[in-house]
């Protein structure tokens, strides 16, 4: 699911506005934390938790050219 980073909460947590209209608390997984910087306003791929719908894991961050491609092709 697509989401947009709203607010950096600290301790590897970010408030994310998902494209289904729900605001979730996202957790930056260790694999991404060591390789990618995430800032407010970035477009992300998130996976909601099965047992707590208000939380999710961040799987991927799109770069600027990738976001433009998604907008041109009506994915966003």
Biotite code that builds the C-alpha atoms (Angstrom):
import biotite.structure as struc

atoms = struc.array([
    struc.Atom([0.000, 0.000, 0.000], chain_id="A", res_id=1, res_name="UNK", atom_name="CA", element="C"),
    struc.Atom([1.241, 3.521, -0.741], chain_id="A", res_id=2, res_name="UNK", atom_name="CA", element="C"),
    struc.Atom([1.708, 6.065, 2.023], chain_id="A", res_id=3, res_name="UNK", atom_name="CA", element="C"),
    struc.Atom([3.194, 9.508, 2.590], chain_id="A", res_id=4, res_name="UNK", atom_name="CA", element="C"),
    struc.Atom([5.502, 10.266, 5.533], chain_id="A", res_id=5, res_name="UNK", atom_name="CA", element="C"),
    struc.Atom([3.913, 12.992, 7.678], chain_id="A", res_id=6, res_name="UNK", atom_name="CA", element="C"),
    struc.Atom([5.922, 13.345, 10.879], chain_id="A", res_id=7, res_name="UNK", atom_name="CA", element="C"),
    struc.Atom([9.165, 11.886, 12.208], chain_id="A", res_id=8, res_name="UNK", atom_name="CA", element="C"),
    struc.Atom([8.411, 10.603, 15.712], chain_id="A", res_id=9, res_name="UNK", atom_name="CA", element="C"),
    struc.Atom([11.902, 9.411, 16.687], chain_id="A", res_id=10, res_name="UNK", atom_name="CA", element="C"),
    struc.Atom([13.177, 5.945, 17.633], chain_id="A", res_id=11, res_name="UNK", atom_name="CA", element="C"),
    struc.Atom([12.681, 4.683, 14.020], chain_id="A", res_id=12, res_name="UNK", atom_name="CA", element="C"),
    struc.Atom([8.957, 5.532, 13.960], chain_id="A", res_id=13, res_name="UNK", atom_name="CA", element="C"),
    struc.Atom([7.128, 7.748, 11.461], chain_id="A", res_id=14, res_name="UNK", atom_name="CA", element="C"),
    struc.Atom([3.498, 8.850, 11.263], chain_id="A", res_id=15, res_name="UNK", atom_name="CA", element="C"),
    struc.Atom([2.278, 7.856, 7.797], chain_id="A", res_id=16, res_name="UNK", atom_name="CA", element="C"),
    struc.Atom([-0.851, 8.975, 5.920], chain_id="A", res_id=17, res_name="UNK", atom_name="CA", element="C"),
    struc.Atom([-1.785, 5.880, 3.915], chain_id="A", res_id=18, res_name="UNK", atom_name="CA", element="C"),
    struc.Atom([-3.669, 6.227, 0.640], chain_id="A", res_id=19, res_name="UNK", atom_name="CA", element="C"),
    struc.Atom([-6.669, 4.371, 2.072], chain_id="A", res_id=20, res_name="UNK", atom_name="CA", element="C"),
    struc.Atom([-7.267, 7.386, 4.355], chain_id="A", res_id=21, res_name="UNK", atom_name="CA", element="C"),
    struc.Atom([-5.901, 5.896, 7.593], chain_id="A", res_id=22, res_name="UNK", atom_name="CA", element="C"),
    struc.Atom([-3.027, 7.459, 9.550], chain_id="A", res_id=23, res_name="UNK", atom_name="CA", element="C"),
    struc.Atom([-0.687, 4.760, 10.838], chain_id="A", res_id=24, res_name="UNK", atom_name="CA", element="C"),
    struc.Atom([2.457, 4.607, 12.947], chain_id="A", res_id=25, res_name="UNK", atom_name="CA", element="C"),
    struc.Atom([5.171, 3.194, 10.706], chain_id="A", res_id=26, res_name="UNK", atom_name="CA", element="C"),
    struc.Atom([8.257, 1.352, 11.843], chain_id="A", res_id=27, res_name="UNK", atom_name="CA", element="C"),
    struc.Atom([11.471, 1.586, 9.833], chain_id="A", res_id=28, res_name="UNK", atom_name="CA", element="C"),
    struc.Atom([12.823, -1.921, 9.514], chain_id="A", res_id=29, res_name="UNK", atom_name="CA", element="C"),
    struc.Atom([16.554, -2.492, 10.069], chain_id="A", res_id=30, res_name="UNK", atom_name="CA", element="C"),
    struc.Atom([17.214, -3.373, 6.424], chain_id="A", res_id=31, res_name="UNK", atom_name="CA", element="C"),
    struc.Atom([15.947, 0.050, 5.279], chain_id="A", res_id=32, res_name="UNK", atom_name="CA", element="C"),
    struc.Atom([17.219, 2.011, 8.291], chain_id="A", res_id=33, res_name="UNK", atom_name="CA", element="C"),
    struc.Atom([20.840, 1.306, 7.395], chain_id="A", res_id=34, res_name="UNK", atom_name="CA", element="C"),
    struc.Atom([20.554, 2.073, 3.665], chain_id="A", res_id=35, res_name="UNK", atom_name="CA", element="C"),
    struc.Atom([17.870, 4.739, 3.056], chain_id="A", res_id=36, res_name="UNK", atom_name="CA", element="C"),
    struc.Atom([17.117, 8.146, 4.598], chain_id="A", res_id=37, res_name="UNK", atom_name="CA", element="C"),
    struc.Atom([13.391, 8.808, 4.962], chain_id="A", res_id=38, res_name="UNK", atom_name="CA", element="C"),
    struc.Atom([12.137, 12.402, 5.209], chain_id="A", res_id=39, res_name="UNK", atom_name="CA", element="C"),
    struc.Atom([8.727, 13.986, 5.662], chain_id="A", res_id=40, res_name="UNK", atom_name="CA", element="C"),
    struc.Atom([6.776, 14.037, 2.401], chain_id="A", res_id=41, res_name="UNK", atom_name="CA", element="C"),
    struc.Atom([8.413, 10.923, 0.925], chain_id="A", res_id=42, res_name="UNK", atom_name="CA", element="C"),
    struc.Atom([6.205, 8.348, -0.802], chain_id="A", res_id=43, res_name="UNK", atom_name="CA", element="C"),
    struc.Atom([6.560, 4.909, 0.777], chain_id="A", res_id=44, res_name="UNK", atom_name="CA", element="C"),
    struc.Atom([5.325, 1.361, 0.402], chain_id="A", res_id=45, res_name="UNK", atom_name="CA", element="C"),
    struc.Atom([3.950, 0.108, 3.717], chain_id="A", res_id=46, res_name="UNK", atom_name="CA", element="C"),
    struc.Atom([2.497, -3.181, 4.938], chain_id="A", res_id=47, res_name="UNK", atom_name="CA", element="C"),
    struc.Atom([-0.195, -2.821, 7.649], chain_id="A", res_id=48, res_name="UNK", atom_name="CA", element="C"),
    struc.Atom([0.016, -5.206, 10.574], chain_id="A", res_id=49, res_name="UNK", atom_name="CA", element="C"),
    struc.Atom([-2.594, -7.969, 10.702], chain_id="A", res_id=50, res_name="UNK", atom_name="CA", element="C"),
    struc.Atom([-3.329, -7.641, 14.411], chain_id="A", res_id=51, res_name="UNK", atom_name="CA", element="C"),
    struc.Atom([-3.050, -3.832, 14.833], chain_id="A", res_id=52, res_name="UNK", atom_name="CA", element="C"),
    struc.Atom([-4.433, -1.864, 11.888], chain_id="A", res_id=53, res_name="UNK", atom_name="CA", element="C"),
    struc.Atom([-3.042, 1.449, 13.189], chain_id="A", res_id=54, res_name="UNK", atom_name="CA", element="C"),
    struc.Atom([0.570, 0.252, 12.772], chain_id="A", res_id=55, res_name="UNK", atom_name="CA", element="C"),
    struc.Atom([2.632, -0.750, 9.738], chain_id="A", res_id=56, res_name="UNK", atom_name="CA", element="C"),
    struc.Atom([6.105, -1.643, 8.497], chain_id="A", res_id=57, res_name="UNK", atom_name="CA", element="C"),
    struc.Atom([7.916, 0.487, 5.916], chain_id="A", res_id=58, res_name="UNK", atom_name="CA", element="C"),
    struc.Atom([9.168, -1.652, 3.048], chain_id="A", res_id=59, res_name="UNK", atom_name="CA", element="C"),
    struc.Atom([10.423, 0.825, 0.395], chain_id="A", res_id=60, res_name="UNK", atom_name="CA", element="C"),
    struc.Atom([10.951, 4.555, -0.245], chain_id="A", res_id=61, res_name="UNK", atom_name="CA", element="C"),
    struc.Atom([10.480, 5.965, -3.747], chain_id="A", res_id=62, res_name="UNK", atom_name="CA", element="C"),
    struc.Atom([12.954, 8.467, -5.192], chain_id="A", res_id=63, res_name="UNK", atom_name="CA", element="C"),
    struc.Atom([11.898, 11.700, -6.934], chain_id="A", res_id=64, res_name="UNK", atom_name="CA", element="C"),
    struc.Atom([11.966, 10.350, -10.519], chain_id="A", res_id=65, res_name="UNK", atom_name="CA", element="C"),
    struc.Atom([10.077, 7.235, -9.431], chain_id="A", res_id=66, res_name="UNK", atom_name="CA", element="C"),
    struc.Atom([7.341, 9.367, -7.828], chain_id="A", res_id=67, res_name="UNK", atom_name="CA", element="C"),
    struc.Atom([7.005, 11.416, -11.034], chain_id="A", res_id=68, res_name="UNK", atom_name="CA", element="C"),
    struc.Atom([6.673, 8.206, -13.062], chain_id="A", res_id=69, res_name="UNK", atom_name="CA", element="C"),
    struc.Atom([3.960, 6.954, -10.665], chain_id="A", res_id=70, res_name="UNK", atom_name="CA", element="C"),
    struc.Atom([2.043, 10.251, -11.030], chain_id="A", res_id=71, res_name="UNK", atom_name="CA", element="C"),
    struc.Atom([2.320, 10.254, -14.830], chain_id="A", res_id=72, res_name="UNK", atom_name="CA", element="C"),
    struc.Atom([0.961, 6.715, -14.998], chain_id="A", res_id=73, res_name="UNK", atom_name="CA", element="C"),
    struc.Atom([-1.913, 7.460, -12.547], chain_id="A", res_id=74, res_name="UNK", atom_name="CA", element="C"),
    struc.Atom([-0.763, 5.186, -9.721], chain_id="A", res_id=75, res_name="UNK", atom_name="CA", element="C"),
    struc.Atom([-0.854, 8.106, -7.256], chain_id="A", res_id=76, res_name="UNK", atom_name="CA", element="C"),
])
